[in-house]
Amino acid sequence: MLLRHAEMKDLPQIEQIILDGKAHLAAQNINQWRGQYPNMDVLVHDIKNGYNFVLAEGDEILGTVSAIPGPDMSYQTLDGEWLTEEGEYIALHRVAVSANHRGQGLSTKLFNAVLDELALNPTIKGIRVDTHKENFGMQHVIKKSGFQETGYVKVLNSSNPEQIYNIGYEKLNLPVSLPMAN
């Protein structure tokens, strides 16, 4: 398994993973990723801007996540307190794994791989993520990856007429020190 930046050739597999994720959430009656979000325009934007990472095995995409530099408009409305200052973080969005490999711990592997990648950048002070209050599977993965709950964020891209608040999490980014050659 390899974490790498997504390429446009990966788009059909990424789109299918997102569609499967939307169906999986709907089957659990979780009001997340309903309606048009996330859509093809968002996925293309993420790939073209170098935000999207994929966990791949050969030509097969196993999982996808977008790591987007702050500030994130969604995170302006936290009912709580972030661990880092505005603009010093990366926001993880659109985390999903292939339905063909669900239940194999891929979400944790995807999180660990992207966190390891982000740890190489010392300018990133924190990593933020949010999820629906009923998405217990994602909450488990987030907490297992060392994130702390920070409060509630207002979902800005929801097509739901009721206002939705997701649980916000943040983890301090601890950059790795690479050994120096003698």
C-alpha positions in Angstrom: 0.0 0.0 0.0 1.2 3.4 -0.9 0.0 6.9 -0.1 0.4 9.3 -3.0 -1.2 12.5 -4.5 -4.2 11.7 -6.7 -4.0 12.2 -10.4 -6.8 12.9 -12.8 -6.7 9.3 -14.0 -7.8 8.3 -10.5 -11.0 10.3 -10.6 -13.4 7.5 -11.7 -12.3 5.3 -8.7 -12.3 8.3 -6.3 -15.8 9.2 -7.4 -17.0 5.6 -7.0 -15.5 5.5 -3.5 -17.3 8.7 -2.6 -20.6 7.5 -4.0 -20.2 4.2 -2.1 -19.5 6.2 1.1 -22.6 8.4 0.6 -24.7 5.2 0.2 -23.0 3.6 3.3 -23.8 6.7 5.4 -27.4 6.8 4.1 -27.9 3.1 4.9 -26.9 3.9 8.5 -29.4 6.8 8.4 -26.5 9.3 9.0 -27.3 12.7 7.6 -23.9 13.4 6.2 -22.9 13.7 2.6 -26.5 13.9 1.5 -27.6 15.8 -1.6 -24.9 17.0 -4.1 -21.9 17.2 -1.7 -19.3 16.0 -2.3 -19.6 16.3 -6.1 -17.4 15.9 -9.1 -16.4 19.6 -9.2 -15.1 19.4 -5.6 -13.2 16.2 -6.4 -11.6 17.7 -9.5 -10.7 20.9 -7.6 -9.0 18.8 -4.9 -7.0 16.8 -7.4 -5.9 19.8 -9.6 -4.8 21.7 -6.5 -2.8 18.8 -5.1 -5.0 18.4 -2.0 -6.2 14.9 -2.6 -4.2 11.8 -1.5 -5.1 8.3 -2.3 -4.1 5.0 -0.6 -3.3 2.7 -3.5 -2.3 -0.8 -4.1 -1.1 -1.2 -7.7 -3.7 0.5 -9.9 -6.5 0.1 -7.3 -7.5 3.1 -5.2 -8.3 1.8 -1.6 -9.1 5.1 0.0 -9.1 8.9 -0.5 -8.7 12.0 1.7 -8.2 15.7 0.9 -5.7 17.7 3.0 -6.5 21.3 2.6 -4.5 24.2 4.0 -6.4 26.6 6.4 -8.1 28.8 6.8 -11.2 26.7 6.3 -14.5 28.7 6.3 -16.3 25.7 8.0 -14.0 26.1 10.9 -14.7 29.8 11.6 -17.8 28.9 13.6 -16.5 26.5 16.2 -18.5 26.3 19.4 -15.4 25.4 21.4 -11.7 26.1 21.1 -9.1 24.9 18.5 -5.6 23.9 19.6 -3.9 26.1 17.0 -4.3 29.5 15.6 -6.1 30.3 12.4 -4.2 29.5 9.2 -1.6 27.2 10.9 -3.4 24.0 10.1 -4.5 21.5 7.5 -8.1 20.4 7.3 -8.9 16.8 6.4 -12.0 16.4 4.3 -13.8 13.8 2.2 -12.3 10.7 3.9 -13.6 7.5 2.4 -12.4 4.0 1.7 -13.4 1.5 -1.0 -16.6 -0.5 -0.2 -14.7 -3.5 -1.6 -12.3 -3.3 1.4 -14.5 -2.0 4.2 -13.8 -3.6 7.6 -10.0 -4.1 6.9 -8.8 -1.1 8.9 -8.1 1.0 5.8 -9.5 4.2 7.4 -6.9 4.0 10.1 -4.1 3.1 7.6 -5.2 6.1 5.5 -5.2 8.4 8.5 -1.8 7.2 9.7 -0.3 7.5 6.2 -1.5 11.1 5.6 -0.5 12.1 9.2 3.0 10.8 8.5 3.1 12.7 5.3 2.0 16.0 7.0 4.5 15.5 9.8 7.2 16.1 7.2 6.1 19.8 7.0 7.2 21.8 10.1 5.0 24.8 9.1 1.8 22.8 9.8 1.0 23.3 13.4 -2.3 21.3 13.6 -4.5 19.0 11.7 -8.3 19.4 11.9 -11.2 17.2 10.9 -14.9 17.0 11.6 -17.6 14.4 11.3 -21.3 13.9 11.9 -22.3 13.3 15.5 -23.8 9.9 14.5 -20.8 8.8 12.4 -19.4 6.6 15.2 -17.1 4.7 12.8 -15.3 7.8 11.7 -15.3 9.2 15.3 -13.5 6.0 16.4 -10.9 6.3 13.7 -10.3 10.0 14.4 -9.9 9.4 18.1 -7.7 6.3 17.5 -5.4 8.6 15.4 -4.8 10.9 18.4 -7.2 13.7 17.7 -8.9 15.7 20.5 -12.5 16.8 20.4 -12.6 20.6 20.2 -16.3 21.5 19.9 -18.9 21.7 17.2 -18.6 23.3 13.7 -21.5 24.5 11.6 -21.8 22.6 8.3 -21.7 25.3 5.6 -22.2 23.1 2.5 -25.3 21.2 3.7 -28.4 21.1 1.5 -30.4 20.2 4.6 -32.8 23.0 5.7 -32.1 22.2 9.3 -28.7 23.5 10.5 -26.2 20.7 11.1 -23.3 20.8 13.4 -20.4 18.3 13.2 -18.0 17.4 15.9 -14.7 19.1 15.4 -11.3 17.5 16.2 -7.7 18.7 16.1 -4.3 17.0 16.5 -1.1 18.9 16.9 1.3 18.2 14.1 4.6 16.9 15.5 7.1 17.3 12.7 9.6 14.4 12.4 13.3 15.0 12.5 15.1 13.1 9.8 18.5 11.7 10.9 21.4 13.7 9.6 24.1 11.9 7.6 27.5 11.6 9.2 
